[in-house]
Each structure stands twice: as C-alpha cells, then as structure tokens.
C-alpha cells in the first residue's frame, strides 16, 4: 500500500483519507443475522477489487464505485453499451493506459459490473431474499476503504462459509427431491437417485467390477465441473476403465442399476460423494467440489467386467 501511495498526487491522497473519515462517520447498524451476513458479503466482494492487484485501485472514486454497485445489484442490465465504451476510454483500447478524465464515470461503471456479478452469483444460489442490499453496499464501501471492522475478519469468514455450505445443502436437497419425481427413477439404499435416459441392452455391473464409462459431472445448480468427453478430446488419449471399488459410494450403489450400452443420470447426495470436506485442489488453491455439494452425473456405460479385467489394460 505505501509503495502505491508514494506515487499518487496529493489531492488523491487527501481524497482517500477523506473517504475513510466520511465512512467512519456513517451510522451503519447491524441489527440481526441478515444485516451481519449482508455486510460481510459486501465487504468480501469488495476485496475482489481492493485486493486484485489493480494498479489503478487507489485512483478510483469510491463513492461512484459504491453507487454503481448498488445499481448493479438491482439491475442486471446496468452495465450497458455506454459503460462498455466508457471503460474503453478509461483503460484505453488495449487496457494498458488510464485516462483520469474518465475516473468518475468509469468508477461508476466498474461498480455496476461488480454489483451485477454479486447479484447474479447469489441469485443462482437462490440466496437473494437472504441479503439486505443496503447493508451489502455498506459492507462493500467499508471493504473498499479497508475499514470493514463492524465484524472482524474471522467472523466474516465463518458467516460466509456457513452460509455457502447451507446453500449447498439446500440446493442439493432440492435437486434430489426433483430427481425422485422423474419417471422411472430408482433410489439406492444410501439415497442416490438413478434416472434412465436411454435403456441399455447389456447386463448390469456388480459392486467392485471394472467399468468403462463416459461421464459429465455437474453440481446441484447444473454447472459442468468435469467431462470425460472433453478430457479424451483435450489429451487425445483413449478413455480408461476404473474399478467401482475406488469411486464414491454414490457410484458404487448407482452403477449396478445401469445396463451396458445405456445412458443415465445419477444424482448423488453429498454424504455419498465428497462429504463435508469437498475436494480441494492445491494446484489451483480452490475447490473442485464444494463442501456439502451434492452432484449430478450424466453417465454412458460402455462396458464392464470382473475386477481387474478392464483396469489391467490401463497398465500397459
């Protein structure tokens, strides 16, 4: 921070200090859990800007960022053609310059874009009714100014994590309940649901058998997380078989209900998938599978055999 500030004009330094002092004088009262959560979500979202490494961050107009953020939360079309043109003028055609003549309007448009991202992500999670927009905007402002101290960072992180995990549980339950209502659905003892897309003509694999199958992995909201079709094409390698003894319990119970040559949808509750921990990828420093995330698989069962009959081919 200090290294950046040394290169700023005096009026920008004074403006930044003035913003912080004005924010401290604002009365932001967090009366209940919804207020606190909304404030924490806004502050956390602000860090996507303040901690992004944007070299121009200290030059943005905070008031306009917050104003735009508030508009973007309420109107998914707030970032319009005029905003796109303004951003090009602010950053230059190649995004390598910064024209201070457009800071005010550009800050407003950047705020609108940020508000739209905030709104759309939580809308998809089915969480908008749980968020107070005014408190989220207050948290966003404090987060930009790095004075979001109404809740300490630890409390904010815990609230957001718990909120996210609760939404995963709710969305997973909704997905599974809907799957159970589909014609011909079968429910395994552990709660996984198998729905036939195209009936196979062959036999059924048993627990522990080797299996050759294509699959598309989706979360409970329908987002594709992984696809064997794409991986085969990307790496130009043949599809490899695997043992049902080495996959998640949902597959172990669901696959024996499928027939060779068929296509199915398998809905797996989180406790039969990656559980409370999810699947964290240290290479990307992010979750491949979120904690408490129930999953949907599209599966094409190509072949199966006794343990070791297909997987031994992988070792050649």
Secondary structure, DSSP 8 states (H G I E B T S, - for coil): -HHHHTTS-HHHHHHHHHHHHHHHHS-----SHHHHHHHHHHHHHHHHHHTTT-TTGGGS-HHHHHHHHHHHHH-TT-S-HHHHHHHHHHH-TTS----GGGHHHHHHHHHHHHHHHHHHHHHHTT-GGG--HHHHHHHHHHHHHT---SS-HHHHHHHHHHHHHHHHHHHHHHHHHHHHTSTT-EE-TTS-EEEEEE--SS-B--TT-EEEEEEEEEETT--EEEEHHHHHHHHT-----EEGGGS-HHHHHHGGGSBTT-EEEEEE-GGGTTTTT-EEETTTTEEEE-TT--EEEEEEEEEEESTTTTGGGGG-
